Every structure is written in structure tokens, then in C-alpha cells.
Amino acid sequence: MERKILHSVTGLFNTPDEIIKAAKEVNKAGYKKFDIHTPYPVHGLEKAMKLPRSPLGYFAFVLGATGAALALFFMWWTMSVAYPNNIGGKPFFSLPAFIPVTFEVTVLLASVGTVISMIVIFFKFPNNSHPLHDTDYMKAVSTDKYGLCIESNDPNFNLEKVKNFFSSIGAYNITEIYWDNEELNTKKVIFEPKFVIGLISIAIITSGITYYLLNKLMFMEPFSWMMKQQKLSAQAMTTFFQDGFSMREPVVGTVARGFKPYPYPADSVILAENNLINPLEYTEENLNAGKAKYNTFCSPCHDYHGTGQARLNGQFPNPPSLHSDRARNWKDGHIYHVITMGQNTMPAYNKQLSEKERWQIVLYVRALQRALNAKEEDLQ
Amino acid sequence: MSQDNLVLYEKKELPGKLTIIGLAILILGIILTVLAFSTDTLRASYNLILTLTWIYGIGLGALFLVALEYIVGADWSVPFRRVTEIVATLIFVVPILSIPLLLNLDTVFVWLNPELLKADKYIAGKVPYLNQDFFVIRTIAIFIIMFIFYYLLVGRSFKQDKTKNPNINRLSVKLSALFMPIFAICITVISIDWLMSLEPKWFSTIFGVYYFAGSVLAALSLITFISILLAENGYLSKFLTEDHYYNFGALMFAFTNFWAYIAFSQFMLIWYANIPDETLWYMTRGNEGWFAVSIGLIIVKFAIPYLALVTRPSKSNQFRLKIIAVWVFLAHYYDLYWIVMPEYTRKTAEHTPVYSWFELSVPILVIGLIWVVFTFVGKNKNLMPIGDPKFRKGLEFHL
């Protein structure tokens, strides 16, 4: 294609010092529409070119602030509103733990967003063509040369004068850059079918390869050797046994070692209360053991002192106080039965606490009840 | 600077008046310190620890910056290296400061209290490290090691002014490489011994880095302030440009962020793990009176310097840099106060921040010491390393 319109005159320099000197000279000569291209950011250049301050910093600031606010909002909403979870006893909104994530999102949004806004706003996306593209000048300045370019729409532009000016400040390879108006207005290379199809096919190929690697290749030999072992998986079906289950049930009537059956069903608490007698004595050892187990297993709901106003308050329904007259008048067997079989929301603890430990807790609960309703003779 | 016979630096002696003012401040500081010791030995001892770690941090930080320049081959800092080297001389003051403390270690360090050792098996388990003999040996060994490196790095550079021998730089680079790991160990030991062991039960593996970050920041701010002050009054070369100062601003900015990063990492890990042995240090600083001081530390040492240095012009504007340098320098005092004094109020069971002439004697003494040492050492010396082969390159530096 033949290019007709003169865009600019360009010249090359070899060192950053020369280009800074050239920038000063251009300003002195009174040219306004000029640009400088360097392979890397050269410090002090914007001052020599007398450029106004770039507004990109404000974009970065706004985007960064948005990132910080979004990250904090998201964590606040998920962690303390929508799905509050007790994590290590920390508050639902625990700022110190959120700061690293907030920092990451701030940096991510600020950096990526600034690049995108630079491309969209300043490079006028999707227009990605420029007269300087595909020229020898651009090839030189994007490798190791420093280029100056004075545009033809400058009010002082005069081709001969500009060329003389270039040679006076020591530039070499002084070339004129021509372009075509249609090129800018009609040809949006980024929307060309060839480019779009190329982009889509890269996406398909990449995701296809990823799918093949992660979902197919990993299950072929030899990668699958760790998975295919000569044993039955716990939940898998099998043809080895007639019923198809790979897990076997113990023989009918099997009892674990040390297991003692608890004779009272969950709803027969009166029977248990009348028949069970605490085999343990009120010794310091028993009470201390009972306290330790109580603090671990009971205190999350019942509170350390049995009031029912415990630290899980709000996440579970509050249990009634252990100091009510009703609870104090229960026999030991009643409390033991509730610990063993559970009651209402309270689960059964017979799997987690041994028989002896349950009786020790009963002793400790008794001591707690006594402490709040001490009689005169206890003081002696 | 094309002519070869150009005078890069003209020696101009520091006025004698300066030494007299410095001496006056120093004497005031010494009088206040002696008075403090005779009134309340315990409180004065804590304040002397603060003085010692402040001064030693600056001295070691300056020595570190000298070594850093050699090791990375920096050009821009060569014109300021002499100022840094003179500041590094402060390490010679520290042994004198430490004498009153080393003579009665048991006033401040609770790990020397036999009753406590009997009562607390955790602290008793640390006795192989935390005992008087080993403590004194460590401290003196570090003093001597640092003196040797001072002589090797700084002393040889002083001599270079006369001999103009360009070859000594090559050895200095190698010595700096040797210096770095030794310095890292020494400054960690200093921070553990003098600051962390004030609360012997507490430990934080990042504490040495925390002290290092703060100390280098303090040294950097002091060197920035002195360099700009000297340059403005014509004691340095007239070829210094904004680009030189820009690096000071950038480094201060970097170390401010580094300090904040380390301080936050230390806090967050301890807060998250929530182990009583570790949280107790922050609990002391989080109770009613000290909580405001702790929040203030974030603002004084991080937020304000960060916002002051974040824009580009404020890194190269000499006037702004000077103010920020003073701020950062005093912010390090705030930081050390926050580390040391809560331990004092815990010991006296006051649990609220204390500040009176006892504490005010610290900055007076420190400023007096820096002033006197700088004017005394700098008086007969060139204030720029004219013998360095990179001196001219350093002056011609631009970004």
C-alpha cells in the first residue's frame, strides 16, 4: 500500500545523554508536537521534554483504593455476615488476618487496572495502529537506539527546516514517515477475522491440552499406578463378595474389648436415675479430672460455671442453667444418663468420654452446684 | 564536567563554633543522665538501654550502608560515603555507654533474678544463653568485631584520601562480603540481648530483622539530614544534584515499607498463633495506657513517612527530605521507646506510659553525642572520599 500523508520526521541517537540533550534542544526550538521513544524508561526525560504530570497515578490510586475496599467488603460479607465461622476463637471480622489479602488485591487491581486503563484511554483501544508502526525507526528504538520524532501537525513544521534541525543536533538516519488516512479509520486490525479466529483457536487449544493432561493423561499408565492398587477401596463396589460391598460387617454378636453395654435406652431416664449409683468418691483427683473434662467437653455450651451463658453463645441454643432447682434435685444417675445418651440438642458423649470420666464430670457438676448454693456448714 | 583539571571538591573546615554547641548539648545530656541515675536508677537504666540501642543501631546501620555500597558497586552514594563513615564512628561511643549497664546488669534484666529463675522453669531453661558471663562476653566480642570491621572498611577509606590508591577498593568489596553475614548475626544478637531479653519469656524469631530495619532507617535519615545540611552550606561538592538526593528518599521509602512489613509480620503471626508465651509481649503493649502508643507507632513510623515520601517530588526536594529525615529519625526513638519502656512500667506495675525529663534526657544525649562525634571526627577530614576512583563517577551520577 502506498502511503501519502506525511506524519513526522524521525531521527536516531545512540546514548540516553544525547536524547536528553536533544529533548532540551527541541523545546528550545519551539516545537510542541514531538515525541521521544526509548527502549527503556530514561530518568529525567519527562523533565527535559517539559511533559505535564501523567494522570496515570490517579488511576492507579483510585483502582488501588477500589481493590482494597472490594477485598475488605468481600471478606467482611463472607466471613462475618453470610457465613460466620468460628476460626480459632478469632473475631468474625479480624482485620490483621485480612490485611495480607487486602494488600494483594490492592496491588493486583492497581497494577492490572492501570495497564488496562492506559491501553484503553491513552492508546485509544481498539485502535491499535499508528503511523510509526512497522517502520525501521520503531524497530531501532525498541532495541537499542533512542529516537526523536517531530510530527507534521506542529505549527512550526517545515520539512526542510526540521531536517536541518535534526542534523544540527546530531541525529542520524533522519527519515520521513508517511501514512494513509484510511489506515487509521477503517482498519481495526484487532477485529480482523484472522486475528479473532487465531485468538479463539489458541484458547481452545490451550484449554483442550489442559483438559487432556489433567483429566485423561493422569489416568493412563504409568501415571495411574498410584491409583490402581491391588486392594479394595473403602466405599467401592466389588464383585469379590456376593453382596457387592467391599467393607465387611463384624460377625453378629461381636463386642469390642472392654465394651460394656449401657442397659437403659435414651427415653428411660427415670429408670437410670433410680438404678445408677455413682461409684466414685469426692477426692481431689476425681474432681480435678472431672474439671478438666468438663472444661473441654461441657464448658463450650454450659459455661465454665454451668450457667449456660457460654462462649458459643449465639451459635447454639443456650442450654438451661445447671443451678436450677430441677437440676440440683436430680440424682447423680440422671446427670450420668444425660451425658451418656444426650438430651434435646445435646449429643451423646458415650463415645468420647469413658464411664469413669462421665462419673467424674458428675462429681464436678455437683461441686459447681454446691458452690453456688453453699450451706452454712460448708464454710467450716 | 568535561575539563579534567576541574576541582570537584574544595575542603572547607567545619566551624569551631559547631563543636562548642555540640559539647554544650552533650554536657546537658550527660548531666541529665547522671542526675537520672542518682534519682531513679531503674528508670535511668532502661533509658540508657534505649540510648545504647539507638546509637549502636545508627552506627551499625551506617557501617552496613558503607559495606552495601561496596558490595553492590553503587555510584550515587560515593560522594556521601564519608558522611556515612563518620556517622559509623558512633560505634566507639557505645562501650562507654554500656559500662554503667554491664556493671549492674541485674537492675534491668530479670533473668538474673534467682527467685524468678526458681519460680519459672521456662526462663530457667534459657540460662545457658542468658547468664551474666556469656552476656558480657557476647557484648564485648561484638564491640571488638565491629571495631575491626570499622578499621578495615572505614579506616582504609580515610587513608585513601592521601594515598589515592585505587586498588584498595577491590579488597574492600571482599571485606564487605565477609562483613555482611557477620553483621547479620551481630545485630541479631544485640537486639536479642539488649531488647528482647528485657522480657525473657518472650521470643520472636523476626525481632533481629525488626531492629535492623529500624536501625538502618535511623542511620539513613541521619545521613540524609547531615548530607543535605552540609551541601546547603557549601561543605560538600557543588556538583551534587537532585538525582543524588532522590536515592536517599527512595531508600528511606523502601526501608519504611520494609520496617512496616516486618513489624506487621511479627504482629500477625503472634496474633494468629495466639500462644501465651508469644502474645504476652503484645499484651503488655495493648493494655489501656500503652494501646494508644502502639496505635501511634503505626501512624508515626509508617503512615506519615509513607504518605510523605510516596510522591516523586518529595523524594528529590531537599527541603522536604530534610523534614522527613528528622521525622523518621525521631520515629525510631518512638519505636525504641515502645519496645523498652513498657517493660519498665510492667516492672513498676504502673502499666501506663511514662514520659518526663528522664526520657527527655535520651534524645538530648543522643543528639549531643552525634553532634560531637561528627564535628570532632569530621573536623580535620575531607567530607567527601576524594581518593575513591569512583568519586567523579559518583558526582556525575544521574538517574
Interface residues (C-beta under 8 A of the other chain):
Chain A: H43 G44 G88 G89 K90 P96 A97 I99 P100
Chain B: D243 F264 F267 M268 W271 Y272 N274 H398 L399
